[in-house]
């Protein structure tokens, strides 16, 4: 318990979200599936499954640079992080750092903010000065589909280096075709700890 060693790869505690854990988590997973279906229609990614977990970083903890896609597997396609931290300030630290071809991009973990990126994108979490809460979700192809396509990574090899989508749920109504995003935002705003 408490502060984790800075030498660790990750310093958070996680709790996986399952369908039968209550109304809010069931609604959240339903919203994720709607978002997955919408992203498939727009980007032709073939994602069929979602997984998600709560992540709690104690003060001083972070997560070293990594990818959400496992080595030798291309099943994880998109990563989505939704933040549950009220009144987060830049001085609190804890930014998500994305390592993009054009340089790094830091995103503060402010409540009502979500970040979506390709699971192969390198990223990390900088140490925070206070507890940091989020939900991390992964959208993936099925295991059978992944085995059939192990040698082919599809459109990602075609030159798209990264997809970064930032959305503030307070302004999400401005997005076209934002129905699944609005649903996801409404659910996560109810889940703040």
NORGICOR-V410677 format. One record per residue. N is the residue number from 1. RES is the residue in one letter. D_FIRST is the distance of its C-alpha to the first C-alpha in Angstrom with 2 decimals. Layout:
# NORGICOR-V410677
{{N;RES;D_FIRST} {N;RES;D_FIRST}}
This chain:
# NORGICOR-V410677
{{1;X;0.00} {2;X;3.78} {3;X;6.75} {4;X;7.84} {5;X;11.10} {6;X;14.20} {7;X;15.88} {8;X;14.07} {9;X;16.30} {10;X;13.88} {11;X;10.54} {12;X;10.50} {13;X;9.56} {14;X;13.01} {15;X;15.12} {16;X;18.75} {17;X;21.48} {18;X;24.27} {19;X;27.68} {20;X;27.31} {21;X;24.20} {22;X;26.35} {23;X;28.95} {24;X;26.94} {25;X;25.35} {26;X;28.77} {27;X;30.43} {28;X;28.00} {29;X;28.72} {30;X;32.39} {31;X;32.37} {32;X;30.80} {33;X;33.59} {34;X;36.16} {35;X;34.87} {36;X;34.93} {37;X;38.51} {38;X;39.53} {39;X;38.15} {40;X;40.00} {41;X;43.20} {42;X;42.87} {43;X;41.60} {44;X;42.71} {45;X;39.38} {46;X;39.72} {47;X;36.15} {48;X;35.97} {49;X;32.34} {50;X;29.16} {51;X;25.50} {52;X;22.70} {53;X;19.01} {54;X;16.78} {55;X;14.40} {56;X;11.67} {57;X;10.92} {58;X;8.83} {59;X;11.30} {60;X;12.38} {61;X;11.58} {62;X;14.67} {63;X;16.52} {64;X;19.33} {65;X;22.89} {66;X;23.60} {67;X;25.77} {68;X;24.93} {69;X;28.04} {70;X;27.61} {71;X;30.02} {72;X;33.17} {73;X;32.57} {74;X;33.89} {75;X;32.83} {76;X;30.19} {77;X;32.45} {78;X;30.80} {79;X;27.30} {80;X;26.67} {81;X;23.77} {82;X;23.91} {83;X;22.05} {84;X;20.92} {85;X;20.34} {86;X;22.87} {87;X;24.47} {88;X;22.94} {89;X;24.80} {90;X;25.48} {91;X;23.99} {92;X;20.54} {93;X;20.59} {94;X;18.70} {95;X;22.04} {96;X;22.73} {97;X;25.04} {98;X;27.79} {99;X;29.91} {100;X;33.40} {101;X;36.77} {102;X;37.81} {103;X;34.67} {104;X;31.16} {105;X;30.40} {106;X;27.43} {107;X;26.55} {108;X;24.53} {109;X;22.19} {110;X;24.35} {111;X;24.63} {112;X;27.62} {113;X;27.59} {114;X;27.48} {115;X;28.11} {116;X;29.88} {117;X;30.64} {118;X;31.80} {119;X;29.06} {120;X;30.62} {121;X;29.98} {122;X;27.68} {123;X;24.91} {124;X;21.49} {125;X;19.06} {126;X;19.26} {127;X;16.34} {128;X;16.15} {129;X;16.15} {130;X;14.62} {131;X;12.69} {132;X;14.87} {133;X;15.86} {134;X;18.41} {135;X;20.16} {136;X;21.20} {137;X;24.36} {138;X;26.55} {139;X;30.23} {140;X;31.87} {141;X;35.09} {142;X;35.43} {143;X;34.89} {144;X;38.66} {145;X;39.52} {146;X;37.14} {147;X;38.86} {148;X;42.26} {149;X;41.45} {150;X;39.38} {151;X;41.99} {152;X;42.36} {153;X;39.86} {154;X;42.41} {155;X;42.68} {156;X;39.72} {157;X;41.97} {158;X;44.70} {159;X;43.41} {160;X;40.77} {161;X;37.97} {162;X;35.49} {163;X;35.43} {164;X;33.47} {165;X;33.66} {166;X;32.08} {167;X;32.77} {168;X;32.15} {169;X;32.58} {170;X;34.62} {171;X;37.20} {172;X;36.95} {173;X;40.23} {174;X;42.02} {175;X;41.22} {176;X;43.91} {177;X;42.99} {178;X;39.66} {179;X;39.67} {180;X;36.67} {181;X;34.72} {182;X;35.57} {183;X;34.49} {184;X;31.11} {185;X;30.72} {186;X;31.65} {187;X;29.14} {188;X;26.18} {189;X;27.22} {190;X;26.94} {191;X;23.41} {192;X;21.76} {193;X;18.70}}
